[in-house]
Amino acid sequence: MSIISYKNGKLHMESIALENIAEKYGTPVYCYSTEQLADNYHAYQKAMRDVTTDDKFTICYACKANSNQAVIKMLGRLGAGMDVVSGGEMLRAFKAGIKPEKIVFSGIGKNENELTKAIKNGILQINVECESELGMISKIATQEGKKVQIAFRINPDVNAKTHAKITTGLRENKFGIDIQTAPKLYAKAKEMPGIVPTGVAVHIGSQLTELEPFAEAFKRVAALVVELREQGHLITTVDVGGGLGITYKDETPPEISQYAALIRDIILPLKVHVIMEPGRYIAGNAGVLLTRVLHIKEGQGKKFMIVDAAMNDLMRPSLYDAYHPIIPCNEPGNKSLKVVYDVVGPVCETGDTFLTDAEFPKMETGGLLAIMVSGAYGAVMSSNYNSRPLVPEVLVSDEQFDLIRKIQKTEDLVNNDLIPEWLA
Ligand SMILES: *Cc1c(COP(=O)(O)O)cnc(C)c1O
């Protein structure tokens, strides 16, 4: 039985009818399955265990995909480390009990405050994105009397063949260090106080549905490791990033076993410790966004289903033209009439559209729907646009479910504004 499926005509997540969550906490609301999160993590781990005899890898969940502390804590209990991209995510990881030696700090614009926290706490590795950052790390490390293990994030100039906004490994993208000039920077880093260059990192983009760009990037990274070693560097880790795609509609991303085989063939012969940073793969299909139909509106040759979730709650459709399947929480009967709707949110933007010309059973005001595969890059990107409160999040575990993000009251949100005295 699949973890999110119909039982007795009602859509369930594990043993919970999603309708019960909607009734208890209202809509829109995000729901995540601990079982699916764990299954995804274990699939990644198993694929790697199948290609390595010794556990020479660390899975650092890229928590920007879903950084709720309950999710981090639950994955941490399974043994996951974390890949963080800001001081805020680092704090969440610490609070959720992740050990500093299991935290990798990525991100293109780290500030002094964030780097100081990372260095003081002695995290596993900092993935450096430019020379200026290297200088900042050296300065802080010297002040703190620490030696910091760094990797440079390499830009291998490989096309990830994904959406332009989540392609990160092309020369024209802001990310990483040009692979040709990398050896020069490693030489420089080696001479700088407080810095130990021990790793090479790469991450060429997100939602990759082909294996070939990974292979190309890994080959270039492996060649660089060989070159750096010839120049006398002790390279002990390769961080292969994340990016493995998942199925939203009809994509056929590589199997995790194929991906692991690539690492076996290209990276493991280097005898390095492998750091992996999956985000979407872990969290994506573990979450749904529940929403209710507010109104059915008959347009000119169009029927609009206006739902109570919007682009501020789930930004991916408007930001990336992303497709999310939407299904009714009441199982449609075989003979139910099919109606074609555009599913749209209440925000005042035409981009606030979840689906165009999609077939549903006839829906009415109050009908409950699940926007599927919303566990990654969903709640984390939500905003207060149109003065809409942040969506609550709920974690399901078998027969239990609990709120894991406070319900934000509209009054609290509005009361955050301050009026200067001279305007009062
Ligand atoms: C976003 C990101 C990831 C995770 O990407 P997914 O596509 O969610 O697996 C991993 N590493 C870095 C550096 C990232 O920026």
Ligand as a Chemical Component Dictionary entry (heavy atoms), coordinates in Angstrom:
data_LIG
# 
_chem_comp.id                   LIG 
_chem_comp.type                 NON-POLYMER 
_chem_comp.pdbx_formal_charge   0 
_chem_comp.three_letter_code    LIG 
# 
loop_
_chem_comp_atom.comp_id 
_chem_comp_atom.atom_id 
_chem_comp_atom.alt_atom_id 
_chem_comp_atom.type_symbol 
_chem_comp_atom.charge 
_chem_comp_atom.model_Cartn_x 
_chem_comp_atom.model_Cartn_y 
_chem_comp_atom.model_Cartn_z 
_chem_comp_atom.pdbx_ordinal 
LIG C1 C1 C 0 19.816 23.131 -3.260 1  
LIG C2 C2 C 0 21.079 22.444 -3.058 2  
LIG C3 C3 C 0 21.096 21.063 -2.869 3  
LIG C4 C4 C 0 19.866 20.202 -2.924 4  
LIG O1 O1 O 0 19.341 20.110 -4.203 5  
LIG P1 P1 P 0 18.142 19.098 -4.503 6  
LIG O2 O2 O 0 17.860 19.291 -5.937 7  
LIG O3 O3 O 0 17.002 19.494 -3.639 8  
LIG O4 O4 O 0 18.634 17.730 -4.195 9  
LIG C5 C5 C 0 22.316 20.471 -2.609 10 
LIG N1 N1 N 0 23.465 21.191 -2.554 11 
LIG C6 C6 C 0 23.477 22.522 -2.757 12 
LIG C7 C7 C 0 24.755 23.253 -2.677 13 
LIG C8 C8 C 0 22.291 23.186 -3.019 14 
LIG O5 O5 O 0 22.317 24.503 -3.224 15 
# 
loop_
_chem_comp_bond.comp_id 
_chem_comp_bond.atom_id_1 
_chem_comp_bond.atom_id_2 
_chem_comp_bond.value_order 
_chem_comp_bond.pdbx_ordinal 
LIG C1 C2 SING 1  
LIG C2 C3 SING 2  
LIG C2 C8 DOUB 3  
LIG C3 C4 SING 4  
LIG C3 C5 DOUB 5  
LIG C4 O1 SING 6  
LIG O1 P1 SING 7  
LIG P1 O2 DOUB 8  
LIG P1 O3 SING 9  
LIG P1 O4 SING 10 
LIG C5 N1 SING 11 
LIG N1 C6 DOUB 12 
LIG C6 C7 SING 13 
LIG C6 C8 SING 14 
LIG C8 O5 SING 15 
# 
